[in-house]
Amino acid sequence: MKLNAVQNDQKGRVMCGTAAISAVTGKPVSCVKEFIYRVKGRRYVCSMSVKQVVDTLRLMGYSADVKAINVLKGNALKAPTFARWLRERENVNEVYVLLLTDHFVAVNGRKMVDNHTMEPVFIGKAPWRRKRVRWTIRIQKGGD
């Protein structure tokens, strides 16, 4: 699998969860929104939770392995930054959707996509490298 450019076939702004799903699946934003509507039970997409992103991907035929990054409050342990997570990940070729503090991005290899870039950009030029990784969602084609 590889990342695709986000196909915004609608007017207006694309939210980060919708953009990440579109980048992973290669489907246009209007198609992704239809799946999100089915998961959320309403026809309005402003923000999404990790569970809603995972449920939408599963509904679209992808399997998702979800992992929370545990953070102890008031301790020296902190979630890794996006840049550190990229350096330390085990398999560079896997496709991930990450929740960075409060923003979803799709990552594969040395590229990432979100609703600001709208197309795969090299990680060295990517924004958000200092944000903390809160959740990782490893994506594979095919249902669970």
Secondary structure, 3 states (H helix, E strand, C coil): CCCCCCCCCCCCCCCHHHHHHHHHHCCCHHHHHHHHHHHHCCCCCCCCCHHHHHHHHHHCCEEEEEEECCCCCCCCCCCCEHHHHHHHCCCCCCEEEEEECCEEEEEECCEEECCCCCCCEEHHHCCCCCCEEEEEEEEEECCC
